[in-house]
Amino acid sequence: MPNIKIFSGSSHPDLSQKIADRLGLELGKVVTKKFSNQETCVEIGESVRGEDVYIVQSGCGEINDNLMELLIMINACKIASASRVTAVIPCFPYARQDKKDKVGSRAPISAKLVANMLSVSGADHIITMDLHASQIQGFFDIPVDNLYAEPAVLKWIRENILEWKNCVIVSPDAGGAKRVTSIADRLNVDFALIHKERKKANEVDRMVLVGDVTDRVAILVDDMADTCGTVCHAADKLISAGATKVYAILTHGIFSGPAISRINNACFEAVVVTNTIPQEEKMNLLLCPVFLTTSHLLCLQVIDISMILAEAIRRTHNGESVSYLFSHVPL
């Protein structure tokens, strides 16, 4: 692939390497460091003049540092005469701050601010995955490709859940109803949703199940899990409503604060996430009991989505349509 360069930020080098390997490319040379006053310094170690540049940086870990690093890398490439700079952001930072939450509130719309910062830094195109709200694409005046983990999730369900034909796909909140109905339609199974009432952010007050899960496998599907209060409450609700097993499938496994202990104490058969965020550390901390046995299995399972991002980069570079990826997993 001529005239293409892929650079990795420091948030998720493993994913960047997998993308580069899939495309048969070497990652570009870049040195990121911090001065003693904690300012970020980026040095691009090779020529990008006239090149089609892709910078892979996910919104995880030290989010503010990684976002600043991405902005500086985009700007460094732009002023070094790159012909086009695409930011590949598997997990978009600040995506949950996408609207004013209450009438007359003084809350910021930080997702719009991040969109403005990316545009001003010189990004010509954004590739991301499972935005918390699809409307975030409209915060940009540059093209945004919002890819979906759904095809990879469907593949995982068919290959790993024996009773998938008799399952119910469940959304832990009303906001994810569209995502869940799409998966349920593709699998030709029923869906249910849980209505929750929040008193304040990250705390769920009460939950109401809408739908029937009696004597069936329930598969909770959501775009992200942070402190995991919602999915763990939802799992308890589903078991008490008669579900035989509960799986959780989450695109972005953030797992901050008490998330690990909550999942370890919950009744999940397995928790499945994608690698938009590095999961190596958490995989060692999460163990779920297998029902009716004394042994344990690795509770956290990871779906690799590097091939979806790599194929999106290849198609973008070659001027091909990306819409094939909305319903298929590249082989």
C-alpha positions as a printed Julia matrix, in Angstrom:
331×3 Matrix{Float64}:
   0.0     0.0    0.0
   1.95    3.05  -1.2
   1.64    6.54   0.3
   0.15    5.37   3.59
   1.59    5.71   7.09
   0.14    4.4   10.35
   1.25    5.89  13.65
   0.34    4.68  17.12
  -0.38    6.86  20.11
   0.57    5.55  23.54
  -2.96    4.56  24.66
  -3.22    1.18  22.89
  -0.01    0.12  21.05
  -1.12   -3.53  20.92
  -4.21   -2.7   18.82
  -2.16   -0.41  16.55
   0.35   -3.23  15.95
  -2.44   -5.68  15.09
  -3.91   -3.18  12.6
  -0.49   -2.63  11.0
   0.18   -6.4   10.82
  -3.22   -6.97   9.2
  -2.39   -4.36   6.54
   1.14   -5.69   6.05
   2.69   -2.38   7.13
   5.23   -1.24   9.69
   4.09    1.26  12.31
   5.57    4.71  11.68
   8.35    5.97  13.92
   7.1     8.35  16.58
   8.49    9.33  19.98
   6.09   10.6   22.63
   7.45   11.88  25.89
   6.67   14.35  28.64
   8.75   17.26  29.77
   9.37   17.61  33.5
   6.46   20.06  33.75
   4.18   17.32  32.28
   3.76   18.95  28.86
   3.39   16.37  26.08
   6.06   16.28  23.38
   5.66   14.34  20.13
   8.34   13.81  17.49
   7.38   12.18  14.18
  10.45   10.17  13.19
   9.94    9.92   9.4
   8.74   11.98   6.45
   4.96   12.23   5.97
   5.01   14.73   3.07
   2.21   13.88   0.64
   1.28   10.75   2.62
  -2.12    9.44   3.73
  -1.61    9.34   7.52
  -3.63    7.31  10.05
  -3.12    7.89  13.78
  -4.52    5.23  16.15
  -5.36    6.5   19.64
  -8.17    5.24  21.87
  -9.96    7.24  24.57
  -8.83    5.2   27.56
  -6.3     5.19  30.39
  -5.07    8.72  31.02
  -7.81   10.12  28.8
  -6.85   13.8   28.88
  -3.14   13.1   28.24
  -3.97   10.71  25.41
  -6.4    13.16  23.8
  -3.79   15.94  23.96
  -1.18   13.57  22.5
  -3.54   12.74  19.61
  -4.19   16.43  18.88
  -0.46   17.19  18.87
   0.28   14.19  16.6
  -2.41   15.27  14.13
  -1.05   18.79  14.09
   2.56   17.61  13.74
   1.62   15.54  10.66
  -0.51   18.3    9.19
   2.19   20.95   9.36
   4.71   18.4    8.0
   2.65   18.45   4.74
   0.72   15.17   5.09
  -1.91   15.09   2.32
  -4.62   13.7    4.63
  -4.69   12.91   8.35
  -7.24   10.43   9.7
  -7.72    9.95  13.45
  -8.64    6.33  14.27
 -10.32    6.55  17.69
 -11.75    3.12  18.63
 -13.31    4.47  21.85
 -14.31    8.13  21.49
 -13.45   10.19  24.61
 -16.14   12.25  26.37
 -18.85   10.55  24.27
 -21.26   10.43  27.22
 -21.19   14.22  27.6
 -23.2    14.69  24.41
 -26.11   16.85  25.65
 -27.26   19.04  28.5
 -28.75   16.56  30.9
 -31.43   18.75  32.48
 -33.49   21.72  31.33
 -31.58   24.92  32.02
 -28.53   23.06  33.3
 -25.05   24.54  33.08
 -23.53   21.2   32.03
 -21.02   21.32  29.17
 -21.39   19.4   25.89
 -17.83   18.11  26.0
 -18.2    15.71  23.05
 -18.8    18.73  20.8
 -15.73   20.43  22.28
 -13.6    17.34  21.51
 -14.99   17.34  17.94
 -13.99   21.0   17.53
 -10.51   20.33  18.94
  -9.95   17.42  16.51
 -11.08   19.54  13.56
  -8.96   22.55  14.56
  -5.87   20.37  15.09
  -6.09   19.41  11.4
  -7.88   16.03  11.23
  -9.49   15.45   7.82
 -11.42   12.3    8.71
 -12.42   10.34  11.83
 -12.83    6.56  12.16
 -14.43    5.41  15.42
 -16.49    2.52  16.76
 -19.89    2.3   18.48
 -20.31    5.94  19.44
 -22.38    6.33  22.61
 -24.79    8.48  20.57
 -24.71    8.38  16.75
 -25.55   12.1   16.63
 -21.96   12.85  17.71
 -21.12   12.41  14.01
 -23.06   15.64  13.46
 -20.74   17.54  15.84
 -18.09   17.33  13.09
 -17.92   19.14   9.75
 -15.48   16.48   8.49
 -16.4    12.89   7.49
 -16.89   10.48  10.41
 -17.1     6.69   9.92
 -18.85    5.18  12.93
 -18.13    1.45  12.64
 -20.13   -1.19  14.51
 -18.98   -4.1   16.65
 -22.36   -5.76  15.93
 -21.16   -8.16  13.16
 -18.33   -9.39  15.43
 -20.78   -9.72  18.35
 -23.2   -11.79  16.23
 -20.33  -14.05  15.17
 -19.28  -14.53  18.82
 -22.83  -15.36  19.94
 -23.31  -17.96  17.21
 -19.95  -19.6   17.89
 -19.89  -19.54  21.7
 -23.45  -19.74  23.05
 -24.92  -23.17  22.31
 -28.5   -22.14  23.19
 -28.42  -18.92  21.15
 -31.57  -19.83  19.21
 -33.51  -19.75  22.48
 -31.97  -16.6   23.93
 -33.29  -13.12  24.68
 -31.19  -10.06  23.83
 -31.59   -7.53  26.62
 -30.78   -3.83  26.74
 -29.86   -2.61  30.26
 -31.41    0.81  29.47
 -33.88    2.39  27.06
 -31.06    4.18  25.19
 -29.68    0.88  23.87
 -33.04   -0.41  22.58
 -32.15    0.27  18.94
 -28.85   -1.63  19.2
 -30.55   -4.6   20.87
 -33.48   -4.83  18.42
 -31.01   -4.84  15.52
 -29.09   -7.81  16.99
 -32.32   -9.64  17.92
 -33.63   -9.22  14.35
 -30.39  -10.57  12.85
 -30.5   -13.62  15.17
 -34.29  -13.96  14.81
 -34.82  -14.05  18.61
 -36.8   -11.99  21.14
 -35.58   -8.91  22.92
 -36.29   -7.26  26.24
 -35.24   -4.03  27.89
 -34.74   -2.75  31.38
 -36.0     0.68  32.32
 -33.84    2.34  34.96
 -34.22    5.49  36.99
 -31.08    7.32  38.07
 -30.92    9.67  41.02
 -27.41   10.83  40.09
 -24.68    9.88  37.59
 -23.18    6.37  37.98
 -25.88    5.37  40.5
 -29.01    3.44  39.54
 -32.1     3.77  41.72
 -34.6     1.13  40.52
 -35.07   -1.12  37.5
 -38.12   -2.52  35.69
 -37.84   -5.43  33.22
 -39.98   -5.14  30.08
 -40.18   -8.55  28.37
 -40.05  -12.25  29.29
 -36.8   -14.13  30.04
 -38.22  -17.13  31.94
 -36.15  -20.32  31.38
 -34.04  -18.71  28.67
 -30.5   -17.47  28.22
 -30.31  -13.68  28.57
 -27.64  -11.74  26.69
 -27.13   -8.18  27.94
 -25.77   -5.91  25.2
 -24.49   -2.36  25.73
 -22.01   -0.01  24.11
 -19.92    0.57  27.23
 -19.52   -0.49  30.84
 -17.77    1.88  33.21
 -18.46    1.21  36.9
 -20.73   -1.71  35.86
 -23.5    -0.76  38.31
 -26.11   -0.94  35.55
 -25.13   -4.31  34.02
 -24.7    -5.98  37.42
 -28.09   -4.71  38.63
 -29.57   -5.85  35.32
 -28.04   -9.34  35.68
 -29.56   -9.73  39.16
 -32.92   -8.56  37.8
 -32.76  -11.12  34.95
 -31.85  -14.04  37.24
 -34.69  -13.11  39.62
 -37.01  -12.95  36.57
 -36.18  -16.58  35.71
 -33.27  -16.41  33.23
 -31.12  -19.58  33.23
 -27.83  -17.86  32.32
 -26.75  -14.26  31.83
 -24.02  -13.1   29.44
 -22.89   -9.48  29.09
 -21.51   -8.23  25.76
 -20.05   -4.71  25.88
 -18.17   -2.9   23.13
 -16.06   -0.65  25.36
 -15.03   -2.27  28.65
 -13.82    0.71  30.69
 -14.14   -1.04  34.09
 -13.23    1.82  36.4
 -13.68    2.12  40.17
 -15.59   -0.81  41.73
 -16.32   -2.51  38.36
 -14.06   -5.56  38.86
 -15.42   -6.48  42.29
 -19.0    -5.9   41.11
 -18.55   -8.28  38.17
 -16.83  -10.89  40.34
 -19.81  -10.81  42.72
 -22.42  -10.87  39.92
 -23.95  -13.96  38.31
 -22.49  -13.68  34.81
 -21.69  -16.78  32.78
 -19.21  -14.62  30.87
 -18.48  -10.96  30.23
 -17.45  -10.22  26.65
 -15.76   -7.0   25.52
 -13.9    -5.86  22.43
 -10.29   -4.67  22.43
 -11.08   -1.01  21.66
  -9.59   -0.56  25.15
  -6.63   -2.67  26.42
  -7.97   -5.51  28.61
  -4.85   -7.53  29.53
  -4.71   -6.37  33.17
  -8.42   -6.89  33.79
  -8.44  -10.39  32.3
  -6.28  -11.58  35.18
  -8.57  -10.01  37.79
 -11.92  -11.34  36.57
 -12.92  -14.92  37.37
 -16.52  -16.14  37.19
 -17.78  -19.36  38.75
 -19.08  -21.92  36.29
 -22.53  -23.0   37.41
 -22.85  -26.51  38.85
 -19.08  -27.09  38.94
 -16.33  -26.2   41.36
 -13.93  -25.0   38.67
 -13.59  -21.47  37.34
 -13.32  -20.2   33.8
 -11.86  -16.96  32.57
 -14.84  -14.65  32.86
 -13.63  -11.8   30.66
 -13.47  -12.75  26.99
 -12.18  -10.36  24.35
 -13.37  -10.03  20.74
 -10.6    -8.73  18.48
 -11.88   -5.87  16.28
  -8.5    -4.93  14.78
  -9.48   -6.49  11.44
 -12.57   -4.23  11.2
 -10.5    -1.08  11.79
  -7.75   -2.31   9.44
 -10.25   -3.0    6.67
 -11.83    0.45   7.21
  -8.37    2.03   6.83
  -7.65   -0.01   3.69
 -11.0     0.9    2.1
 -10.66    4.58   3.04
  -7.13    4.73   1.59
  -8.25    3.08  -1.66
 -11.4     5.19  -1.96
 -13.75    2.21  -1.52
 -17.07    2.03   0.34
 -16.91    1.24   4.06
 -20.6     0.29   4.4
 -19.82   -3.43   3.83
 -18.33   -3.44   7.36
 -21.68   -2.42   8.91
 -22.99   -5.94   8.37
 -19.94   -8.19   7.8
 -16.78   -9.16   9.65
 -13.74   -9.12   7.3
 -12.28  -12.61   6.88
